[in-house]
């Protein structure tokens, strides 16, 4: 390191300070808006193959920078040539994903991303309608499997069934799970308070300690909760018992008010639910009875 490098490092804080002093309020606002929009676009990309594409592009750019710094001229030339044609190739290959993102931007759901209140209200209505439907299906002994998506995106599960986009209602859920309906054997996927898919196939639990009395519907619900952070509601076809699976654990024989408390505390952030409401202890409830300890039904 020569003297010029030492001087450059020594004057770096002062240079940064001068640039910061030159920033105006509208410059900061401009950067904040751009960062926020990019953040929301990245959230939308999580539910498409574009997320994997973005990771690949970042790895490619890192390799290009490394080859440039190490002066690997042949590799740098090849990678720069790939960049020239790569953008056009990516647009052609991922045209469906790009179109989907643009459709999402123009939809009401994208606007809801900027409004927590609207999303929270829709989710509360979805919970109330789900509890109402499960209560009535429990009385009529109609089997049901309802998955509430959280952070882990479940698009692969949605593609295994019929893709929908509808508000959650008691009537819709009862029609889907009606014993003679074509989609009654699969699961319903709910995202942000809306039905995303129906008749979806879920992975079965690999837990060998589960009770032999548990049917395929319960094993699929537990398996889904083992492979994601989803909250899964199950209604038994044989006894009408209502159950909830979270984190590979199953709590059964739930009353409607208990189901409401679990769903609200697991799905609605506490800053939206209100700090004056006592928090329902789901962890203690699940510890009270695990999936392998009780006998249940299909």
SETORBA-944298 format. One record per residue: x, z, y of N, C-alpha, C, O, CB in turn; residue in three letters. Coordinates in steps of 0.02 Angstrom, whole numbers, plus 50000, padded with zeros to 5 digits. Atoms other than C-alpha are relative to their C-alpha. Glycine has a CB too. Layout:
REM SETORBA-944298
XZYXZYXZYXZYXZYALA/...
***
This chain:
REM SETORBA-944298
500435000049940500005000050000500445000050062500845004650072499525006250000UNK/499595000449941500794994450164499665003550059499125006450052500154992650019UNK/500244996349941500555001450340499344997250025498925001150049500534999650056UNK/500625002949976499154989250384499405002549960498865003649987500034992349997UNK/500544997350042498124995350236499845007250019499265009250021500194999649926UNK/500104993049980498385013350290499615000450065499165004550073500675003750008UNK/500355000149936497815009250467499274998049992498825000750024500354995350049UNK/500695002350012496285000050402499575005649972499015006749994499994994049952UNK/500374994450030495745014950295499895005550051499355008650052500385002849939UNK/500064994649951496065027050438499474998450053499145002950078500665001350034UNK/500495002049948494985017050559499314998449972498854996950010500264994050039UNK/500635001850031493595013950433499425004450023498895001750039500075000449925UNK/500564995849977492515029250481499784998350071499184998150086500185007349997UNK/500185001849931492595024450665499644993450004499164992750043500624999850043UNK/500335006550002492115006450626499285000649976498824997750004500394995149956UNK/500684999050026490625012050523499565003550052498985001850061500035004249935UNK/500384996449948490105024050661499784995450056499224996150081500425005650028UNK/500195004749947490125010150791499434995549979498984994150018500604995850022UNK/500545004250024489044999050683499345003949996498815001150011500174997149931UNK/500614996050003487815013250655499705001250069499095001450077500155006749966UNK/500244998949932487705016350842499654993750028499234994250072500585002050045UNK/500305006349977487244997950866499314998749970498944994449994500464994349984UNK/500645001150032485734999450751499435002350046499465007550077499965003849934UNK/500604998349962484044999350838499455002349952499505001449891499764994150043UNK/500554997550041482435007050777499674994349960499514995249902499475003650043UNK/500315005650035481704990050734500444997349944500194994649895499834994450049UNK/499555002150055483264985950631499905004549939499875002049883500745000350023UNK/500114995450055483005001550527499324998749967499264998949906500045007350025UNK/500665001550027481154997550510500014993649960499694993149907499494999450057UNK/499955006450035481574979750459500315001049931500054998449881500434995150041UNK/499674998850065482764985650321499565004149954499555003049893500675003550011UNK/500444995850042481524998750261499444995949970499274996949911499715005750042UNK/500555004250026480114985850244500264995449945499934994749893499694995850057UNK/499715004550051481244973750149500145003849936499995001449881500654996750026UNK/499854995950059481834987650031499375001949964499355001949902500405006250021UNK/500624997950031480054993450001499674994249963499424995149907499525002850052UNK/500305005850033479424975949961500384998149937500084996649885499984994050049UNK/499605001550059480874972749842499875005149945499845003449886500744999950018UNK/500144994750048480514989549759499334998649964499294999349903499985006950034UNK/500655001550030478684984749730500034993849955499704993649904499474999150055UNK/499935006050041479184967649664500355001749934500174999149881500394994550037UNK/499654997850060480384975949541499525003749953499585003149892500605004450017UNK/500504996650041478944986949481499574995049963499424995849904499575004750043UNK/500405005250032477914971349447500404996549946500124994649894499764994950052UNK/499585003650049479374963349355500105004049936500285001149885500674998450031UNK/499914995950060479464978049234499534997849945499694998649886499885007350017UNK/500495001850050477924971249145500074992849977499614990249945499315001250026UNK/499905006950022478644953849115500704999249971501115003849974499904995150059UNK/499335001450026480134945749030500504999350057501114999350045500004993649959UNK/499555000749943480844943949206500455006150007500995005650036499614998950063UNK/499584994049997481504961849190500644998949961501195000449985499625006249974UNK/499415001650040482674956449050500424994650033501034994850031499804997849929UNK/499655005349964483104940849150500425002850056500995000850066499504994850027UNK/499644997149944483594951349300500635003549977501165003050009499545004950038UNK/499414996650027484774961849194500544994949982501134995949995499815004249939UNK/499515005150019485584946049126500334996850061500934995450059499664994649959UNK/499725002949939485804938849301500515004750031501045002650055499454998450051UNK/499534995149972486624954949361500655000349961501195000749990499685007050002UNK/499395000150042487834954749213500414993750015501024994050019499815000349925UNK/499665006349986488234936449249500365000450068500944998350073499504994150000UNK/499684999549934488584939949434500595004849999501095003650032499495002450052UNK/499444995350006489674954849388500604996649967501174997549988499805006249960UNK/499455003750033490684943749270500314994950046500914993950045499744996649936UNK/499755004949952490834930449406500465003450052500995000850068499424996550035UNK/499594996449951491484943249532500665002349969501195001950000499615006150027UNK/499394997750034492714950249404500504994349990501104995150001499835003249933UNK/499555005750011493404933049361500304997650066500874995350067499614994249967UNK/499745001949935493594929349548500555004850023501065002650049499434999750052UNK/499504995049979494524945649582500634999449959501185000049986499715007149993UNK/499415000650044495674943149432500314993050003500804991649968499815001649928UNK/499745006849990495954924949487500024996049935500514992549921500695000350030UNK/500075004150060495384917549321499654993550021499044993050019499585003749944UNK/500275005949967495154900249394499564995849955499054993249978500564995850026UNK/500415004250045494494891149242499315003149989498804999749994500364999149932UNK/500644996650012493164904249205499584999950064498984998850061500115007249977UNK/500375000149936492704905249391499694993250013499124992950036500465002050057UNK/500265006749989492504886349401499394998649956498894995949979500554994749986UNK/500565001250047491394885749246499385004050021498835001350021500215002049928UNK/500564995749982490314900349304499674997750065499074998250073500225007250005UNK/500295002649937490104893049479499604993749987499094992650018500564998650051UNK/500385006050018489554876649401499335001949968498824998749979500414995549952UNK/500624997650031488284886249297499515002650052498915001750045500165005449949UNK/500444997449947487624894549455499634994350034499044994950050500415004050051UNK/500315005749965487304877549536499394997349962498894995549993500514994450009UNK/500555002650040486184872049392499555005649973498985004449953500264995949942UNK/500364994450031485634889249334499355001850035498865003550003500435006049997UNK/500614998249962484384892449474499424995549981498864997849969500144999750076UNK/500525004850018483414876649435499775001149928499175000849914500254992750008UNK/500174998950070483474880249248499575006349992499105006349952500635000649957UNK/500384993750005482824897949272499294999150027498825001849999500365005650039UNK/500675001349973481384891849380499574996449949498984997849942500044995950065UNK/500375003950049480884879549243499825004449939499265004449915500404993949977UNK/500114995950060481084891849098499515005750011499115007349967500665002849976UNK/500414994149987480214906449181499444998550049499225002850087500445005650027UNK/500565001849957478854896949272499385004249987499055006250036499834992649991UNK/500604995750010477454907049186500085006950030499615009650059499865000749926UNK/499884993349972478264923649238499974999850076499695004350108500675002749977UNK/500015000649927478524917649417499294999350025499095002350075500434994150024UNK/500695000949981476724911949426499615006549994499195008050035499684994649958UNK/500354993650010476124928549357500155004950056499715008450080500175003049933UNK/499814995449946477104938349487499644998150065499405002450101500775000050010UNK/500355002349939476374927549627499265001649997498955003450047500104992550009UNK/500704998250008474634930349556499905007550011499405009650041499744997949931UNK/500054992849990474954949049552500055001850074499705006350098500565003749960UNK/499924998649929475534948749733499354998650038499185002250085500574995850030UNK/500625001749966473894940549783499405003849974498855002949999499874992849994UNK/500574996550028472824952149679499895006750034500315009150072500105001049925UNK/500174993549972471964968349725500465005549972500575010650005499275001749987UNK/499584994950030473094977949606500665000850037500935006350041500134998549928UNK/499384999549962474644973649708499885004050064500295008150084500284993150017UNK/500174996249940473784980249864499925007449983500105011850022499354997450033UNK/500084993050021473354995949766500675003549991500705009649996499605000449935UNK/499344996950006475214998749738500215003350065500595008150064500534994849979UNK/499834997249935475355002249925499525005650020499605008750072500004994650052UNK/500504994949983473875014249919499915004649940499565002949893499324996950020UNK/500054995250055474055029349805499295002849994499065004349938500495005650010UNK/500664997050001472345035749853499524995749960499134998349920499745000950070UNK/500455004650036471435020249788500135000349926499675000749886500084992950026UNK/499824999850071472395020549623499785006649970499515006749914500754999049991UNK/500194993550025472105039049603499255000649991499035003549941500245005550045UNK/500734999750005470235037349635499764996049941499324998249904499674997450065UNK/500205004250056470075023149510500185003349934499805002849885500344993250005UNK/499794996550061471035033349381499555005949985499395007249927500725002350007UNK/500474994450010469905048449408499344997549971499065000649926499885003750066UNK/500625002850026468385037549380500084997749927499634998549887499774994150043UNK/499865002150069469195030349223500005005949952499755005449896500674996249996UNK/499994994050042469485047849155499305002549988499125004249932500435005550033UNK/500694997550007467695053249189499604995549953499234998049910499665000450069UNK/500365004650042467005037549107500245000349927499844999649881500074992850026UNK/499734999450068468165039548957499745006249965499545005949907500775000250002UNK/500264993850029467625057548929499274999249982499055001549929500105006050049UNK/500715001150013465805052448942499904995649937499484997149895499664996750060UNK/500055004550058466055038148817500205003649936499885002849884500434993850011UNK/499764996550060467045049048696499495005349977499395006349917500685003450013UNK/500514995050017465705062648703499424996749963499184999449912499745003550063UNK/500565003550032464335050148658500214996949934499824997049886499724994650047UNK/499765002850063465405041548525500135005549949500065004349889500634995950011UNK/499914994450045465805058548452499335002049968499315003549908500295006050037UNK/500674998250026463945062248433499754994849951499414996549902499515000750058UNK/500225005350045463625045348352500514998449945500404993949904499854993750040UNK/499465001050048465235046448249500254992750000500294989449948499765001949929UNK/499715006749991465925030148318500755000850012500965004250059499664996250059UNK/499274999449993467815028448294500254996550063500014991250081500344997249940UNK/499725002949938468845025148451500735001850006500965007049981499615002550062UNK/499294999049988470665023548501500174997250069500184991250080500444996449944UNK/499905001949930471065023448688500695002350022500855008250017499455003150045UNK/499314998549979472845022648755500064999550075499904994350105500514995049966UNK/499884999949928473245027648934500754999050012501165003349996499765006750032UNK/499305001649986474865019248988500265004350058499905005750106500084992650017UNK/499684996449945476085029249095500624996150022500554990450044500205007449978UNK/499415003549976477895024649136500214994349954500424989149978500585004950007UNK/499805005250048478255014748977499484994449999498904995649983500085002949930UNK/500445005849998477504997248994499824997949929500264997449886500324994150039UNK/500255001450068476434992348843499764992849994499274991549958499445004749982UNK/500225007050002476294973448868500034997149930499624992949912500434995950047UNK/499955002650069476864970048689499385001949960499134998049920500635002749965UNK/500614997950035475384980148625499404996150026498964994349987499895007650010UNK/500565003749971474194971348745499964993049971499424990549956500064999750077UNK/499995006950026474744954248683499774999649927499594994249903500704997150006UNK/500235000150069474294959348505499245000049994498974998949940500285006049963UNK/500735000049999472454960448556499734994950048500014989550056499745006850017UNK/500325004349952471304952748684500145002650070499975008450085499244999449987UNK/499834997949932471904953348865499375000250043498984995550045500534995250031UNK/500564999149955470624960148987500245002550067500835004150075499495005049969UNK/499874996949935470554966049166499335002450027499004998950065500364995050051UNK/500674997549982469034977049192500045007450015500475011049989499494998749943UNK/500054992949985468574993749265499765003749938499365001249899499525001350059UNK/500204995950057468395007649136499295002650012499155005650064500505005849989UNK/500684997349996466575011749104499805002449931500044999949880499504994750028UNK/500244997450064465675021448970499684994649958499794994249898499515005750012UNK/500345005450036464625006348925500494995049969500404992849913499524996350046UNK/499505004750025466134994948907500365002849938500444999449888500514998350055UNK/499644996950056467065007148793499555000449938499774999149882500255006950019UNK/500454999550058465535009948683499864993249969499794992649909499345003350022UNK/500095006850027465264991148667500614997649962500544994349910499844995250056UNK/499385002150035467084988248620500065003249932500244999949883500625001750043UNK/499914996350063467075001648485499375000249957499355003849907500225007050016UNK/500595000550043465334997648418500224997349932500614992649928499464995350033UNK/499745001350067465544996648230499994992749980500404990549939499615004149950UNK/500045007150018465024978348219500344995450052500314989350046499284998049992UNK/499655004049949466024972748372500664997449971500965000849931500125004250064UNK/499395002950030467514961248333500645003850017501135003149981500074993050024UNK/499394996649980468764972448423499995007649987500415011350012500134998850074UNK/500084992850007468184989548363500555003449961500665009449968499345001549967UNK/499474996950041469624992248241500655000950038501085004850017500134995749939UNK/499384999449962470984990348373499965005450054499495009350056500174993450032UNK/499964995149946471485000748524499864996850067499964990850076500705003450001UNK/500095002049930471024999548707500605002650039500775008450034499335002650030UNK/499434998149957472494999748830499745000650071499454995950098500594994949994UNK/500214998849932472145007249001500625000850044501065004950030499545006350005UNK/499444999649952473345004649147499715001050070499314997050093500454993649997UNK/500224998549931473055012449319499244999950007498984997450057500314995050048UNK/500724999549995471235015549282499624993849982499014993549995499835002050067UNK/500345006250019470834998049217500164998349927500724999549903500204994250046UNK/499905002150069470594991349041500434993750000500234988550027499324998749964UNK/499545005650001472074979849011499934995749938500054989749940500725002550006UNK/500075003750062471744974948831499575003849950499505009949955500684998549970UNK/500414996950052470624978348681500154996749933500404991149931499244999450017UNK/499845002550066470794976048494500754999749988500984995549949499704993249990UNK/499275000250004472654979848511500265003949939499975009049919500315002950064UNK/499694996850057473754984448363500555004950023500955003350066500294994749952UNK/499514994849981474795000448375500465001549941500265000649883499645006450023UNK/499554998350055476315005948274499785006549966499575011250000500725000850026UNK/500194994050037475955018648137500565005250005501155003550012499854998449927UNK/499514994649998476815035548140500464999849939500234998349884499655006850005UNK/499514999750055478395037248034500125007349978500575008649939500664996850021UNK/499934992950017478175056148021499745001249930499145000649917499635004450052UNK/500204999050070478165060047835499665006749989499385007949936500614999649954UNK/500304993450007477525077647867499275000250023498965005550022500395005050040UNK/500705000249979475825072047930499545001549941499694999949884499824993250031UNK/500494998450052474305078147835499754993649967499654988550000499415003950030UNK/500245005850037473725066247699499284998350019499054992750006500045001449925UNK/500695001249982471955068047766499934995950064499384993750081499655006550009UNK/500045004049939472405058847927499924992649983500294989949942500635001150043UNK/500135007050012471715041247930500454995550042500874997950079499284998450013UNK/499595004849965472475025348000499935000450075500414999450112499844993049977UNK/500114999549928471685027848171500435005650030500735004850083499255001150016UNK/499614994449975472515044848193500754998649994501135000450039499825006449961UNK/499295001650009474185038748123500234994950052500804995250075500124997449929UNK/499825004849948474165024148244500055003450068500505001950107499484994250003UNK/499974996449936473775035748390500625004350006500955004450059499395004450008UNK/499394996049999475185047548343500624995550005501094997150042500055004549936UNK/499435004749996476365032748316500104997350069500674996550091499894994349952UNK/499955002449932475965026048489500305005350045500715003750089499314997850027UNK/499734994649959476345043048566500735001649982501095004350024499575006349992UNK/499304999150019477985043848469500454994750031501034996150048500074999849924UNK/499605005749976478565026848532499944998950075500264994350102499794993849965UNK/500075000749927478045029048715499775006650029499675011549992499494994450017UNK/500254994049967477495041848843499254999750012498985003550053500365001150067UNK/500725001049990475685036048830499605006149977499825010049934499774993849962UNK/500484994950021474215047948815499464996449959499144991849985499685003950062UNK/500455003550046473125042848666499405004449983499495010149960500374997849936UNK/500624996550016471305048248644499714996949937499654990849932499494999850059UNK/500255002450065470575046948468499335003449986499275009549994500525001449943UNK/500644997350023468775049048409499944998349926499994992549906499404997050041UNK/500055001050072468555051548222499354996649981498814998150008500065006749964UNK/500595003650023467375039848134499605004149949499005003249942500204993449969UNK/500334996250053466985052347994499665006450026499105008050006500495001849947UNK/500294993749976466705068648088499825000050074499485004650097500495005649987UNK/500135000149928466615063448271500465004450040500355005450100499305002050013UNK/499534995649965468055075048315500414996050051500644990550037500475003449949UNK/499615003149947468955070948478500715003049999500785009149997499675001150070UNK/499314997850002470865071848476500404996650055500204991450082500314998549931UNK/499535003049952472315068448595500705000449971500915005649946499975003750070UNK/499315000250024474065062948544500474998950060500374994350099500094994349947UNK/499505000649947475535065648662500685002149971500745007449940499825004550063UNK/499334998350023477385065148619500055001349926500455005449904500245006050036UNK/499974999250072477055063748432499615006049974499605007249914500705000749979UNK/500404994350019475935079148431499264998650009499064994950054500205006350040UNK/500715001350000474075079248396499615006450006499715011149968499794996249936UNK/500464994449993472775091548459499304997549988499084992750019500065003450071UNK/500655002450022471065089948379499445004750019499545010150045500004998949926UNK/500614996149990469295096148392499935002350073499815008250087499995006149953UNK/500034998449929469285095348582499294999650027498914995250007500464995350039UNK/500635000349964467785099148689500084995250059500644994050081499775007050024UNK/499955004849944467365086848830500375002950060500764999350091499314997950021UNK/499664997149942467945098948966500755000849988501155000050034499695006850017UNK/499284999650016469605101548875500334993250004500884992650030500105003049929UNK/499745006949996469845082748859500094998050073500594994950091499544995249965UNK/499955001649928469505080849046500615003450031500985000250068499375002250037UNK/499434996349972470795094249089500674996849979501124996150019499985007349979UNK/499385003050026472125086248978500144993450035500704992250059499964998949924UNK/499905006649971471875068649046500175000550075500614996950099499384995749991UNK/499864999349929471845074249228500705002650012501055000250056499495004750033UNK/499334997149988473425084749213500564995549975501124996050001500045006649966UNK/499495004550025474365071549114500054993550039500604990650043499884998549927UNK/500015006649970473855056049211499994999950076500224995150106499414996349975UNK/500054999949927473535061449391500545004550028500585010450010499315002550022UNK/499494995849970475025067549494499705006050035499155005650063500414995950050UNK/500274993949973474815085249555499904999850075499485003550102500445005749982UNK/500105000549927475005080349739499354996550016499094997350071500584996450032UNK/500655003149990473435069749717499445004549975498895004650003499964993349966UNK/500524995850029472495082249610499855006150043499315009050039500195002249931UNK/500114994249957472735096049738500375006049974500365007349914499255001650005UNK/499594994450021473845111349735499595006349988499845011149958500535001450051UNK/500414994150009472395123649738499695000449931499405005649914499485000150053UNK/500294999850066471835118849563500505002749950501095000749952499764992949978UNK/499544997350049472595128849420500194994649949499774990749929499695006049964UNK/499765005150046473655118149303499835002149929499975007749908500754998950008UNK/500184998850069473015116649125500634999649958501004994749963499464994849976UNK/499394999750040474385121549002499934995849937499714998349885500175007349982UNK/500065004450058474445106548886500535001749948500395001149888500074992850022UNK/499474998550048476105111748807499795005649953499895005149892500645002050037UNK/500234994650042475365127948745499434997849954499384999949897499775005950043UNK/500565002550040473815118848685500254996049941500004996749885499534995850042UNK/499745004150054474825106448583500385004149949500365002749889500454994550028UNK/499644995750047475915120148509499525003849955499705005949900500455004850038UNK/500484996150039474335128848450499824996649934499654999949886499385001150041UNK/500155003450063474055115448319500324993150000500124988950039499264999449990UNK/499675006550003475185100748272499644995649950499184997749916500755000849980UNK/500355004950041474695085248177500055001649926499585000249889500274993150013UNK/499914998850071475365090948010499705006449977499665007549916500725000049983UNK/500224993550020474635108148011499275000549984499085004849945500165004850052UNK/500724999650011472765104648015499774994449956500124989549945499634999950066UNK/500315005450038471625094447907499524996450044499174999450084499645002749937UNK/500445003949957470695080447987499734994149962499744993949900500364997650063UNK/500375005550029469805064347957500284993550023500794993250057499285000550017UNK/499805006749979469955045947983499794998850070499914993450097499724994749954UNK/
***
